[in-house]
Amino acid sequence: MAGPTSNSSPQLSVGTAVIVRAGVAEARSTPGKIVEDYGSTQQVVGADLGRDWAPIRRWAVALDDGRLVFVDDDDLEIAPA
């Protein structure tokens, strides 16, 4: 029997260099670094926001071009070394 699964991404953490692939720079791949993890906030609030706009995203990413974006796991990949 398999062990418990987790929705977290163990390879993604604050300080990880990533490529953002969604919603930025006209859909081009944009490099940056994770600067904050809001996963615990997502778990506490969940879908109980009382609204359907501006959902909480898991990661804050400082892009190399100076912008700050908020994205989820599916929007990121680890940057090549």
GIZIKA-V304634 format. One record per residue. N is the residue number from 1. RES is the residue in three letters. D_LAST is the distance of its C-alpha to the last C-alpha in Angstrom with 1 decimal. Layout:
N_RES_D_LAST ; N_RES_D_LAST
//
This chain:
1_MET_35.2 ; 2_ALA_31.7 ; 3_GLY_30.8 ; 4_PRO_30.5 ; 5_THR_27.7 ; 6_SER_25.9 ; 7_ASN_24.9 ; 8_SER_22.1 ; 9_SER_18.4 ; 10_PRO_17.5 ; 11_GLN_13.7 ; 12_LEU_14.3 ; 13_SER_15.7 ; 14_VAL_16.4 ; 15_GLY_13.6 ; 16_THR_10.8 ; 17_ALA_8.8 ; 18_VAL_10.1 ; 19_ILE_11.6 ; 20_VAL_15.4 ; 21_ARG_17.4 ; 22_ALA_21.0 ; 23_GLY_23.6 ; 24_VAL_22.0 ; 25_ALA_22.0 ; 26_GLU_24.3 ; 27_ALA_22.1 ; 28_ARG_19.3 ; 29_SER_15.6 ; 30_THR_15.1 ; 31_PRO_12.0 ; 32_GLY_12.9 ; 33_LYS_12.9 ; 34_ILE_15.3 ; 35_VAL_18.3 ; 36_GLU_20.9 ; 37_ASP_21.7 ; 38_TYR_25.1 ; 39_GLY_25.2 ; 40_SER_28.3 ; 41_THR_30.1 ; 42_GLN_29.6 ; 43_GLN_31.2 ; 44_VAL_34.1 ; 45_VAL_34.9 ; 46_GLY_33.9 ; 47_ALA_35.8 ; 48_ASP_38.7 ; 49_LEU_38.1 ; 50_GLY_41.3 ; 51_ARG_39.7 ; 52_ASP_37.7 ; 53_TRP_35.8 ; 54_ALA_32.8 ; 55_PRO_31.4 ; 56_ILE_29.2 ; 57_ARG_25.5 ; 58_ARG_23.2 ; 59_TRP_20.4 ; 60_ALA_20.7 ; 61_VAL_17.7 ; 62_ALA_17.8 ; 63_LEU_16.6 ; 64_ASP_15.5 ; 65_ASP_18.9 ; 66_GLY_20.8 ; 67_ARG_21.9 ; 68_LEU_21.9 ; 69_VAL_21.9 ; 70_PHE_22.8 ; 71_VAL_21.4 ; 72_ASP_21.5 ; 73_ASP_19.2 ; 74_ASP_20.0 ; 75_ASP_18.8 ; 76_LEU_15.1 ; 77_GLU_12.1 ; 78_ILE_8.8 ; 79_ALA_6.4 ; 80_PRO_3.8 ; 81_ALA_0.0
//
